[in-house]
Amino acid sequence: MGKANKIKGDLDDIIELVEIIQILKDVADNKFHTLAGRKDRFSRFGESFVEFFRMISLSRVRHPLVSNDNPRTGIVVITSEAGFMGDLNTKVIRFALNEREKYPNCQIIAVGRKGAAKMENVVKDMKVFDEIQDTGLYQVAIDVKDYLYSEIMEGRMGRTLVIYPWSKNFMVQKARIVKLLPCDELLSKQEEFVDNIEHVIEESDPIDIIEQLSSMWLVCRFYEMLHDTSISEAAAQSQQLESSLDKMKKTKKGVKLAFQKAKKSDIDKSMREVFSARMMSKR
C-alpha cells in the first residue's frame, strides 16, 4: 500500500495544518471581540473629561493647540506591524499620499516600521516612530504627542491629520482620516456643557489649564486610534485565516478522497498479486 501510505502522510499534515489555522482564527476572533468590547472606556473617559471642566468656559482662551492659523500640516500615518495586514496598510499609505498632494510642504509622520519602509522612497524628511512592539501603544501615543506638541509650540506646524486602519465592523476595514489638531473640537464640546455659575475660583492660569487639558486629550485620542488599529488587525487576520481555512478544508477533502481511492487501488493490486502468485504456484 505504498501510494496510499504516501497520501496518508500528506493527509495527516493537512489535518494538523487545518487544526493550527482554526486555533489561530479563534485567537484572532477572540482578540477582536475583546478589544471592541473595551472601546466604550474611551467614550466614558471623554464624558468624564468634559464634565470635569464644565464649570469653566475655556473657549475664550487662545492657545496654539486649540486655535492655530499656521497652514503647515502634519499627516500622521499609522500602519500595522502585524501579519496579514499588507492590503490594509497599502490602502492607508495610498490614502496618505493622496492627502499629501492637497497640503504642499506638509510633514509626514510615520507610526509603524512597515509603513515607513513603503514610503521612504517617496517621502523625504519623514519622521518615523517604528518601535511600536518594543515600547507599547501607550508609550508610542505619548512619544507622538510630545513630538506634535513641540512642533506646534515652536511654530513649525499648525494642524495635524491622522490616517489609520479602522474597522467599521468585523467584515469591513478601511483607511480613516481624523483631524487631531488644533483640538478646537474639545472646547466646542466643553462649551456645550458649561454651567451658569457666577463665581469660579481658578487656581491656575487658563492658558496652563488649556495646555494640560489638550495634552491629556491628545494622548487619549491617539491611543484610541492605535487601539482601533489593533481591532482592525484582529479582524483582518481573522478574515485571512478564514479564507485559508476554507481552502485547506477543500484541499483536505480532495486528499481524503484521493487517499480512499489509492487505498482501494492498493487493496485491489494486492489481491491481484496474491491471486497471480497462487496461480503460478499451482502450475
Backbone bond lengths (Angstrom), bond angles and torsions (degrees), N, CA, C in turn:
res aa  C-N    CA-C-N  psi(-1)  N-CA   C-N-CA  omega(-1)  CA-C   N-CA-C  phi
1 M - - - 1.471 - - 1.545 110.54 -
2 G 1.348 115.28 49.47 1.453 120.16 -175.44 1.515 113.33 -64.83
3 K 1.340 118.52 -48.78 1.461 121.58 -177.70 1.520 111.48 -64.94
4 A 1.312 116.89 -41.14 1.465 121.13 179.18 1.523 110.76 -64.36
5 N 1.335 117.26 -39.40 1.470 120.56 179.71 1.530 111.10 -64.23
6 K 1.337 115.87 -38.99 1.458 119.71 178.86 1.520 110.76 -65.09
7 I 1.322 117.06 -45.26 1.468 120.81 179.03 1.520 110.55 -66.41
8 K 1.354 116.22 -35.06 1.474 120.24 178.60 1.530 110.25 -62.29
9 G 1.330 117.01 -37.80 1.462 119.86 176.81 1.524 111.66 -63.96
10 D 1.348 115.88 -41.95 1.465 119.82 177.20 1.523 110.93 -64.22
11 L 1.338 116.57 -39.29 1.460 121.11 -179.92 1.522 111.17 -64.50
12 D 1.327 116.35 -42.52 1.472 119.95 178.59 1.532 110.92 -61.42
13 D 1.341 116.65 -40.05 1.470 120.24 178.74 1.527 111.17 -64.07
14 I 1.334 115.89 -41.80 1.461 119.94 -179.70 1.523 110.59 -66.37
15 I 1.329 117.16 -41.02 1.470 120.36 178.78 1.527 110.75 -60.32
16 E 1.332 116.76 -43.45 1.462 120.35 178.42 1.522 111.30 -64.79
17 L 1.337 116.83 -39.22 1.458 120.98 179.85 1.526 110.91 -66.39
18 V 1.327 116.91 -39.81 1.464 120.89 177.29 1.522 110.47 -61.23
19 E 1.325 116.53 -41.99 1.467 120.54 179.56 1.528 111.05 -64.49
20 I 1.336 116.90 -40.12 1.468 120.69 179.55 1.527 110.56 -65.42
21 I 1.337 116.77 -45.99 1.467 120.79 -179.89 1.526 110.69 -62.55
22 Q 1.331 116.33 -38.41 1.468 120.44 179.00 1.524 110.49 -63.46
23 I 1.325 116.61 -41.04 1.472 120.18 178.44 1.525 110.64 -64.13
24 L 1.335 116.54 -44.33 1.464 120.44 179.55 1.527 111.06 -62.73
25 K 1.324 116.21 -39.34 1.465 119.56 178.51 1.529 110.90 -65.81
26 D 1.331 117.08 -41.27 1.464 120.51 177.83 1.531 111.10 -61.63
27 V 1.326 115.90 -38.52 1.471 120.28 178.14 1.527 109.97 -64.61
28 A 1.350 116.99 -44.42 1.465 120.99 179.56 1.534 110.99 -64.10
29 D 1.333 117.19 -41.42 1.469 120.92 177.72 1.521 110.89 -60.45
30 N 1.327 115.12 -46.24 1.462 120.03 -178.91 1.531 111.01 -64.08
31 K 1.334 116.17 -39.44 1.465 120.47 178.89 1.523 110.68 -63.51
32 F 1.338 116.54 -43.29 1.467 120.13 179.77 1.523 110.98 -59.58
33 H 1.317 117.06 -50.99 1.463 120.62 -176.03 1.532 111.34 -67.57
34 T 1.322 116.92 -34.56 1.464 119.95 177.88 1.520 111.36 -66.13
35 L 1.340 116.16 -48.41 1.460 120.31 -179.55 1.526 111.60 -66.25
36 A 1.337 116.50 -40.68 1.463 119.71 178.94 1.524 111.06 -63.67
37 G 1.328 115.96 -33.73 1.460 119.92 178.69 1.516 113.36 -69.22
38 R 1.322 116.37 -20.56 1.465 120.05 179.66 1.522 113.26 -88.76
39 K 1.327 117.87 -3.47 1.460 120.99 -176.25 1.526 112.49 -62.66
40 D 1.318 117.23 -29.91 1.457 119.08 -175.10 1.521 112.56 -66.16
41 R 1.337 117.74 -19.65 1.465 119.43 -179.39 1.527 110.96 -66.63
42 F 1.333 116.97 -27.88 1.458 119.61 178.46 1.530 110.57 -71.04
43 S 1.313 117.47 -40.53 1.461 119.60 178.18 1.521 110.62 -67.51
44 R 1.346 117.36 -37.63 1.459 120.37 177.54 1.522 110.76 -63.73
45 F 1.333 115.98 -40.18 1.461 119.89 178.52 1.527 110.16 -63.50
46 G 1.344 117.19 -44.04 1.450 120.44 -179.57 1.518 112.24 -61.25
47 E 1.332 116.55 -41.51 1.458 120.22 178.88 1.523 110.93 -64.56
48 S 1.321 116.35 -43.91 1.461 120.36 179.08 1.523 110.84 -65.70
49 F 1.313 115.60 -36.79 1.460 121.46 -178.73 1.525 110.57 -62.66
50 V 1.334 115.89 -48.36 1.459 120.71 179.56 1.523 110.52 -66.75
51 E 1.318 116.89 -40.67 1.461 121.79 -179.07 1.525 111.22 -60.29
52 F 1.330 116.06 -36.35 1.461 120.37 -177.76 1.524 111.39 -63.59
53 F 1.318 116.16 -32.35 1.462 120.36 -177.14 1.530 113.25 -105.37
54 R 1.323 116.86 15.57 1.455 118.97 -174.57 1.526 112.50 -70.69
55 M 1.331 117.94 -16.49 1.468 119.93 -178.61 1.517 112.98 -75.77
56 I 1.355 116.37 -22.46 1.455 119.51 -173.08 1.524 109.46 -121.18
57 S 1.302 116.37 132.31 1.454 120.12 175.12 1.518 108.60 -87.62
58 L 1.335 115.22 111.12 1.458 120.30 -179.13 1.530 111.99 -97.86
59 S 1.329 116.82 0.56 1.452 119.43 -173.89 1.526 112.57 -67.84
60 R 1.345 117.45 -18.27 1.459 119.71 179.01 1.533 111.96 -80.26
61 V 1.320 116.98 -12.44 1.463 121.37 -176.60 1.530 109.66 -87.58
62 R 1.317 117.54 130.23 1.458 122.10 178.16 1.522 109.49 -98.16
63 H 1.325 113.78 131.31 1.462 120.27 179.30 1.525 106.75 -147.66
64 P 1.342 119.35 142.79 1.469 120.92 -177.61 1.526 114.43 -55.85
65 L 1.319 117.50 -26.26 1.457 119.82 -179.39 1.531 112.71 -76.27
66 V 1.339 116.09 -21.81 1.467 119.08 -176.58 1.526 113.09 -118.64
67 S 1.317 117.23 -14.06 1.460 120.72 178.80 1.521 107.98 -149.30
68 N 1.330 116.23 110.17 1.460 119.47 -170.90 1.528 110.16 -145.52
69 D 1.332 115.71 129.43 1.466 121.07 179.95 1.525 112.88 -99.60
70 N 1.310 117.55 -0.45 1.465 121.04 179.75 1.538 108.61 -66.76
71 P 1.334 119.05 120.99 1.469 120.84 -174.89 1.524 114.31 -77.01
72 R 1.327 118.14 -15.03 1.473 119.04 -176.15 1.531 110.05 -68.33
73 T 1.311 114.24 130.66 1.464 120.92 -173.12 1.517 111.28 -112.19
74 G 1.314 115.35 139.93 1.462 122.06 170.91 1.515 109.47 -104.11
75 I 1.324 116.37 131.49 1.473 120.99 178.71 1.523 108.21 -112.88
76 V 1.317 116.17 110.40 1.458 122.05 178.58 1.524 108.58 -88.37
77 V 1.324 116.40 123.18 1.468 121.72 -177.57 1.521 108.51 -113.62
78 I 1.323 116.15 111.90 1.469 121.65 -179.93 1.522 108.96 -98.73
79 T 1.318 116.46 123.83 1.464 121.34 174.25 1.525 109.39 -123.61
80 S 1.293 115.56 160.80 1.462 121.06 -175.95 1.522 111.50 -92.22
81 E 1.329 115.37 146.32 1.452 121.51 175.78 1.531 111.50 -95.97
82 A 1.332 116.95 -2.75 1.469 121.12 -175.66 1.526 110.83 -79.26
83 G 1.324 115.25 164.27 1.450 121.18 176.31 1.521 111.64 -74.72
84 F 1.330 116.55 162.76 1.469 124.24 178.47 1.528 112.60 65.97
85 M 1.338 117.90 18.21 1.459 120.31 -176.98 1.528 112.43 -111.54
86 G 1.333 117.11 13.45 1.461 120.51 -176.71 1.514 113.25 -59.50
87 D 1.329 117.55 -46.09 1.468 120.93 -177.76 1.526 111.34 -65.21
88 L 1.330 116.57 -45.16 1.460 119.99 -177.96 1.531 110.78 -68.78
89 N 1.323 117.71 -39.74 1.462 120.63 175.92 1.525 110.95 -59.96
90 T 1.337 115.86 -40.47 1.466 119.87 178.91 1.522 110.96 -63.44
91 K 1.330 117.76 -39.73 1.464 121.07 177.32 1.526 111.07 -62.72
92 V 1.325 115.91 -41.93 1.469 120.19 179.78 1.527 110.49 -63.17
93 I 1.334 116.14 -45.16 1.464 120.54 -179.26 1.522 111.22 -65.22
94 R 1.326 116.61 -42.58 1.470 120.23 179.07 1.533 110.15 -62.27
95 F 1.318 116.61 -42.05 1.459 122.23 177.34 1.533 109.70 -60.43
96 A 1.331 116.17 -45.32 1.465 120.92 -178.02 1.531 111.23 -63.72
97 L 1.316 116.89 -42.15 1.465 120.20 -179.00 1.530 111.13 -67.44
98 N 1.331 116.77 -33.31 1.464 120.27 175.22 1.526 110.88 -66.84
99 E 1.339 116.47 -41.34 1.457 120.32 177.66 1.525 110.97 -66.14
100 R 1.316 115.46 -33.67 1.471 120.21 -179.73 1.527 111.44 -59.80
101 E 1.331 116.69 -32.30 1.456 120.37 179.50 1.526 111.89 -67.63
102 K 1.330 117.11 -22.99 1.461 120.76 -177.80 1.525 112.43 -82.26
103 Y 1.333 116.72 -18.50 1.463 120.72 -175.04 1.526 109.77 -124.58
104 P 1.336 117.41 91.18 1.472 120.29 178.96 1.531 111.07 -58.80
105 N 1.324 115.43 142.87 1.463 121.89 177.73 1.527 112.96 62.27
106 C 1.338 116.95 28.93 1.463 119.43 178.54 1.529 110.51 -79.58
107 Q 1.317 115.09 164.23 1.466 121.83 179.47 1.536 108.71 -108.31
108 I 1.325 117.29 125.83 1.465 121.36 176.40 1.513 108.76 -93.87
109 I 1.334 116.22 127.75 1.455 122.36 176.25 1.524 107.13 -116.84
110 A 1.318 117.13 109.43 1.468 121.77 -176.99 1.526 109.88 -93.21
111 V 1.321 115.97 126.87 1.459 121.87 175.84 1.527 106.95 -112.86
112 G 1.314 116.31 101.69 1.460 120.96 -175.91 1.510 111.07 128.33
113 R 1.317 115.97 131.19 1.473 121.25 -176.28 1.522 111.69 -66.12
114 K 1.332 117.42 -40.35 1.463 120.28 -176.33 1.522 111.80 -66.83
115 G 1.325 117.06 -40.57 1.450 119.47 178.47 1.517 111.73 -67.13
116 A 1.334 116.06 -40.71 1.464 119.76 178.72 1.522 111.29 -62.33
117 A 1.332 116.84 -39.21 1.464 120.62 -179.55 1.522 111.48 -65.11
118 K 1.338 117.21 -35.78 1.463 120.53 -179.11 1.534 112.39 -75.92
119 M 1.336 116.79 -24.11 1.461 119.46 -176.66 1.519 113.84 -100.34
120 E 1.334 117.79 -8.55 1.464 119.86 -171.41 1.528 112.86 -63.52
121 N 1.325 118.03 -27.80 1.465 120.06 179.75 1.526 112.85 -82.21
122 V 1.323 116.05 -14.27 1.467 120.85 -177.50 1.522 111.82 -105.74
123 V 1.333 115.81 -38.36 1.462 121.37 -175.08 1.523 109.99 -106.37
124 K 1.312 116.01 125.95 1.458 121.62 177.45 1.530 109.71 -99.96
125 D 1.331 115.78 155.03 1.471 122.12 178.59 1.525 111.12 54.59
126 M 1.311 115.65 47.31 1.459 121.62 -178.79 1.527 109.52 -91.54
127 K 1.326 116.26 133.44 1.458 120.91 173.92 1.519 108.48 -85.45
128 V 1.344 116.87 130.74 1.466 120.57 -172.96 1.524 110.50 -123.57
129 F 1.325 115.49 133.51 1.464 123.23 168.75 1.530 105.72 -117.55
130 D 1.328 116.23 100.38 1.469 119.82 -170.83 1.526 114.12 -116.72
131 E 1.328 117.48 17.14 1.462 119.57 -177.95 1.529 110.97 -113.70
132 I 1.319 115.89 45.03 1.469 120.30 -177.39 1.519 111.09 -61.88
133 Q 1.321 116.54 -47.90 1.459 120.41 -176.54 1.526 111.99 -69.48
134 D 1.312 117.38 -29.10 1.466 120.69 -178.08 1.523 111.92 -80.84
135 T 1.324 117.39 -40.94 1.467 120.72 -174.31 1.522 113.54 -95.28
136 G 1.338 118.14 -23.03 1.463 120.93 -177.82 1.517 111.93 93.19
137 L 1.329 115.83 157.40 1.460 121.08 -174.27 1.526 112.32 -63.98
138 Y 1.324 116.88 -42.69 1.459 118.91 -175.36 1.522 111.67 -65.96
139 Q 1.326 116.54 -41.36 1.457 119.70 179.48 1.525 110.91 -66.79
140 V 1.330 116.65 -36.75 1.464 120.04 176.29 1.530 110.00 -63.17
141 A 1.337 116.67 -41.36 1.467 120.26 177.91 1.527 110.87 -59.39
142 I 1.329 117.05 -41.26 1.461 120.93 178.81 1.524 110.80 -67.37
143 D 1.335 116.86 -42.48 1.469 120.57 -179.08 1.528 111.03 -62.87
144 V 1.327 116.81 -43.93 1.467 120.31 179.51 1.523 110.17 -65.94
145 K 1.325 116.46 -40.74 1.470 120.14 177.81 1.525 110.83 -59.86
146 D 1.318 116.61 -44.76 1.465 120.17 -179.95 1.528 111.23 -61.51
147 Y 1.331 116.31 -40.85 1.464 119.87 -179.96 1.529 110.81 -66.15
148 L 1.331 117.06 -47.29 1.461 120.38 -179.81 1.530 110.64 -63.34
149 Y 1.311 116.32 -40.03 1.466 120.74 179.53 1.532 110.80 -59.82
150 S 1.332 116.77 -47.38 1.464 119.80 -178.76 1.528 111.11 -66.52
151 E 1.337 117.41 -38.57 1.462 120.24 179.95 1.530 111.54 -64.13
152 I 1.323 116.52 -40.78 1.459 120.30 -178.15 1.536 111.36 -75.62
153 M 1.315 116.18 -43.76 1.461 119.11 -178.38 1.523 111.95 -66.63
154 E 1.322 117.68 -26.84 1.459 121.05 179.13 1.527 112.39 -94.91
155 G 1.325 116.74 7.03 1.457 121.45 171.81 1.518 116.25 80.04
156 R 1.315 118.47 11.49 1.468 120.26 -179.87 1.523 112.42 -87.77
157 M 1.317 117.09 -8.79 1.465 121.69 -177.89 1.522 108.06 -152.52
158 G 1.330 116.21 148.67 1.449 119.61 179.93 1.514 114.85 -119.71
159 R 1.320 116.45 -30.47 1.467 119.99 -178.97 1.518 109.94 -142.74
160 T 1.323 115.75 158.10 1.464 121.11 -175.84 1.520 110.40 -137.36
161 L 1.336 115.49 134.09 1.456 122.92 172.23 1.526 108.20 -114.80
162 V 1.316 116.11 148.73 1.462 121.19 177.39 1.522 108.93 -123.18
163 I 1.322 116.43 130.03 1.464 122.79 176.78 1.526 107.40 -118.77
164 Y 1.320 116.70 126.39 1.466 119.67 -173.05 1.533 110.49 -152.99
165 P 1.334 117.48 161.73 1.476 120.70 176.85 1.522 109.63 -70.39
166 W 1.305 116.16 132.12 1.464 120.92 -177.16 1.517 109.43 -133.61
167 S 1.312 116.00 135.75 1.458 121.46 -179.25 1.522 109.36 -101.37
168 K 1.330 116.45 107.69 1.458 120.73 177.10 1.518 110.13 -65.48
169 N 1.323 115.69 -40.89 1.455 122.73 172.90 1.528 107.05 -156.60
170 F 1.309 116.66 -169.08 1.459 120.10 -175.40 1.524 112.39 -63.81
171 M 1.334 116.99 -29.30 1.458 120.98 -175.03 1.522 114.06 -98.80
172 V 1.324 118.09 -18.30 1.468 121.29 -173.28 1.520 110.37 -118.79
173 Q 1.333 116.29 116.88 1.463 122.61 173.89 1.529 108.13 -123.58
174 K 1.309 115.93 139.20 1.458 119.48 -178.50 1.526 109.99 -152.31
175 A 1.333 115.11 171.99 1.459 120.61 175.69 1.524 108.54 -82.50
176 R 1.318 115.50 134.91 1.463 120.72 -178.38 1.521 109.59 -124.11
177 I 1.330 117.19 143.27 1.461 122.13 178.21 1.524 109.10 -116.61
178 V 1.338 116.05 134.31 1.461 122.23 -178.07 1.521 108.74 -134.55
179 K 1.321 116.54 136.13 1.462 120.80 173.33 1.528 108.00 -79.54
180 L 1.324 116.72 123.21 1.461 121.05 -178.00 1.523 111.81 -102.79
181 L 1.328 116.40 -45.18 1.471 121.11 -178.34 1.525 109.84 -133.59
182 P 1.326 117.94 147.23 1.465 126.59 -3.16 1.533 111.23 -69.52
183 C 1.315 116.00 148.14 1.474 119.91 -173.28 1.531 109.94 -90.86
184 D 1.340 116.73 53.17 1.451 120.94 174.97 1.522 111.45 -65.02
185 E 1.335 115.38 -20.71 1.466 120.52 175.94 1.522 110.88 -57.72
186 L 1.328 116.50 -37.70 1.461 121.10 -178.04 1.524 110.77 -63.81
187 L 1.337 116.81 -45.43 1.456 119.61 -177.57 1.511 112.21 -73.78
188 S 1.335 116.89 -31.92 1.461 118.56 177.58 1.524 110.37 -65.58
189 K 1.330 116.48 -37.00 1.466 119.79 176.01 1.520 110.53 -68.64
190 Q 1.331 114.96 -41.00 1.456 119.48 -179.10 1.515 110.87 -62.16
191 E 1.335 116.42 -37.38 1.453 120.54 -177.53 1.518 111.82 -65.35
192 E 1.328 116.87 -29.66 1.462 120.51 -179.34 1.524 111.97 -66.79
193 F 1.344 116.66 -22.90 1.459 119.90 -174.27 1.534 112.66 -110.43
194 V 1.329 116.45 13.09 1.462 119.16 -178.40 1.525 110.17 -66.22
195 D 1.319 115.76 131.07 1.461 120.51 176.21 1.524 110.13 -81.92
196 N 1.264 115.11 153.16 1.461 120.30 177.24 1.527 108.28 -85.95
197 I 1.329 115.14 79.64 1.459 121.40 -178.48 1.525 108.16 -113.09
198 E 1.319 116.45 128.73 1.455 120.33 -174.80 1.521 112.85 -77.22
199 H 1.332 117.50 -38.82 1.456 120.23 -174.05 1.521 109.87 -124.62
200 V 1.328 115.38 120.21 1.464 121.95 178.08 1.518 108.21 -130.43
201 I 1.303 117.12 129.37 1.462 121.67 177.67 1.519 108.40 -89.34
202 E 1.303 117.17 118.26 1.459 122.38 178.37 1.523 108.74 -102.52
203 E 1.309 115.90 105.98 1.462 119.52 -178.33 1.523 111.73 -76.66
204 S 1.324 117.15 -21.90 1.465 121.37 179.07 1.518 109.43 -118.24
205 D 1.321 115.30 158.12 1.450 120.91 176.40 1.531 109.06 -65.82
206 P 1.352 118.56 137.20 1.470 120.72 179.66 1.525 113.66 -54.27
207 I 1.346 117.46 -32.89 1.461 120.31 177.23 1.523 110.92 -63.05
208 D 1.337 115.81 -42.57 1.469 119.67 178.50 1.527 110.78 -66.45
209 I 1.327 115.86 -37.84 1.467 119.85 179.12 1.530 110.20 -63.53
210 I 1.348 115.53 -46.85 1.468 119.19 -177.60 1.516 110.75 -66.19
211 E 1.316 117.86 -33.76 1.464 121.03 179.57 1.522 110.89 -68.11
212 Q 1.336 115.65 -44.81 1.469 119.49 178.78 1.518 110.93 -65.82
213 L 1.321 115.73 -42.46 1.470 121.32 179.27 1.521 111.14 -60.63
214 S 1.339 116.12 -45.68 1.460 120.84 -178.08 1.521 111.74 -66.28
215 S 1.324 116.77 -40.09 1.471 120.26 179.99 1.519 111.52 -63.27
216 M 1.328 115.91 -44.15 1.468 119.49 178.67 1.523 110.97 -64.96
217 W 1.323 116.08 -40.63 1.460 120.47 -179.60 1.521 111.20 -65.28
218 L 1.345 116.87 -39.46 1.458 121.30 179.28 1.524 111.13 -60.31
219 V 1.330 115.86 -47.09 1.466 119.30 179.98 1.519 110.59 -61.21
220 C 1.328 116.50 -43.81 1.465 120.58 -179.04 1.524 111.56 -62.84
221 R 1.344 116.76 -46.56 1.460 120.77 -178.16 1.527 111.49 -64.94
222 F 1.328 115.68 -43.14 1.461 118.03 -178.48 1.528 111.00 -69.43
223 Y 1.309 116.63 -37.98 1.465 119.78 176.45 1.528 110.62 -63.70
224 E 1.325 116.32 -36.09 1.470 119.94 177.03 1.527 110.82 -63.18
225 M 1.335 117.02 -38.99 1.469 120.50 178.31 1.526 111.27 -67.33
226 L 1.319 117.17 -39.02 1.463 119.99 175.19 1.525 110.56 -64.62
227 H 1.327 116.16 -36.44 1.468 120.98 176.33 1.534 110.21 -64.35
228 D 1.329 116.83 -42.17 1.468 120.88 176.75 1.530 111.06 -61.74
229 T 1.344 115.47 -36.70 1.465 119.28 177.14 1.523 110.65 -62.45
230 S 1.331 117.20 -40.20 1.470 121.04 177.99 1.520 111.04 -64.37
231 I 1.330 116.93 -37.71 1.469 120.53 176.95 1.529 110.04 -63.47
232 S 1.332 116.42 -42.80 1.463 120.48 178.33 1.523 111.09 -63.41
233 E 1.330 116.73 -38.12 1.468 120.81 177.33 1.527 110.48 -57.54
234 A 1.343 115.59 -49.40 1.464 119.54 -177.24 1.528 111.16 -63.21
235 A 1.332 117.16 -41.88 1.468 120.71 -179.57 1.528 110.81 -65.97
236 A 1.337 117.03 -44.76 1.466 120.59 -179.64 1.530 110.91 -65.13
237 Q 1.318 116.77 -41.70 1.460 120.15 178.35 1.519 111.16 -62.80
238 S 1.326 116.57 -42.02 1.462 120.24 -179.94 1.530 110.73 -62.84
239 Q 1.325 117.69 -41.65 1.460 120.89 180.00 1.522 111.65 -66.66
240 Q 1.338 116.74 -42.06 1.458 120.14 178.35 1.523 110.87 -64.02
241 L 1.331 116.00 -41.94 1.464 119.94 179.99 1.528 110.91 -68.70
242 E 1.337 116.51 -34.94 1.465 120.44 176.74 1.520 110.33 -62.39
243 S 1.337 116.11 -43.27 1.464 120.53 178.15 1.525 110.82 -63.59
244 S 1.331 116.70 -44.55 1.472 120.38 178.47 1.521 111.19 -64.09
245 L 1.331 115.49 -37.52 1.462 119.81 -179.45 1.530 111.07 -65.10
246 D 1.315 116.62 -41.28 1.466 120.25 178.11 1.532 110.87 -62.36
247 K 1.340 115.61 -42.31 1.466 119.15 179.46 1.526 111.14 -65.17
248 M 1.324 116.31 -42.23 1.459 119.84 -179.30 1.529 111.58 -67.73
249 K 1.322 117.02 -33.99 1.467 119.70 177.84 1.524 110.82 -67.04
250 K 1.340 116.13 -38.53 1.461 119.66 176.37 1.529 110.40 -65.59
251 T 1.332 115.26 -41.98 1.462 119.31 177.47 1.523 110.82 -62.99
252 K 1.314 115.80 -41.80 1.468 120.81 178.56 1.526 110.98 -60.08
253 K 1.331 115.83 -42.54 1.463 120.21 179.65 1.522 110.78 -62.79
254 G 1.353 116.47 -42.62 1.463 120.28 179.40 1.516 112.44 -66.41
255 V 1.336 116.69 -43.04 1.475 120.35 179.98 1.525 110.22 -67.23
256 K 1.326 117.07 -37.17 1.463 120.44 178.86 1.524 110.86 -63.62
257 L 1.347 115.59 -40.88 1.461 119.95 177.35 1.526 110.29 -66.00
258 A 1.343 116.93 -41.24 1.467 120.60 177.97 1.518 110.95 -63.68
259 F 1.347 116.27 -36.83 1.476 120.19 178.51 1.519 110.93 -64.56
260 Q 1.329 116.68 -42.56 1.465 120.00 179.51 1.526 111.22 -63.52
261 K 1.356 115.66 -41.42 1.461 119.29 178.34 1.529 110.91 -66.12
262 A 1.348 115.93 -43.04 1.465 119.93 179.96 1.529 110.90 -65.04
263 K 1.312 116.09 -37.77 1.466 120.43 178.96 1.523 110.75 -64.40
264 K 1.334 115.56 -43.38 1.458 119.52 178.04 1.519 111.01 -66.04
265 S 1.348 116.43 -39.83 1.463 120.69 178.85 1.524 111.21 -63.85
266 D 1.342 116.49 -40.74 1.464 120.28 179.52 1.525 111.30 -66.00
267 I 1.341 115.34 -37.61 1.472 118.75 178.55 1.526 110.16 -65.70
268 D 1.346 116.28 -44.78 1.460 120.39 178.61 1.526 110.71 -60.91
269 K 1.328 116.39 -41.86 1.458 120.72 179.97 1.522 110.72 -64.00
270 S 1.335 116.72 -42.05 1.468 120.60 179.18 1.521 111.23 -63.64
271 M 1.334 116.07 -40.73 1.467 119.78 179.64 1.517 110.95 -65.59
272 R 1.356 116.89 -40.09 1.457 119.61 178.33 1.529 111.03 -64.83
273 E 1.328 116.37 -40.30 1.459 120.01 179.92 1.522 110.78 -64.93
274 V 1.345 116.84 -41.79 1.464 120.52 178.41 1.523 110.56 -63.99
275 F 1.350 115.83 -43.51 1.465 119.99 -179.88 1.528 110.86 -63.75
276 S 1.345 117.58 -43.54 1.453 121.75 179.33 1.511 111.26 -63.41
277 A 1.323 116.32 -41.21 1.471 120.40 179.42 1.519 111.53 -64.65
278 R 1.331 116.04 -38.93 1.473 119.93 179.05 1.522 111.14 -66.36
279 M 1.370 115.80 -39.89 1.459 119.01 179.31 1.535 110.36 -66.64
280 M 1.297 117.49 -37.98 1.460 121.16 178.31 1.514 111.37 -65.46
281 S 1.329 116.39 -39.66 1.467 119.28 -179.52 1.522 111.45 -66.96
282 K 1.316 117.82 -32.72 1.471 121.28 178.62 1.517 110.86 -68.23
283 R 1.340 115.78 -36.72 1.454 119.10 178.47 1.515 111.61 -69.10
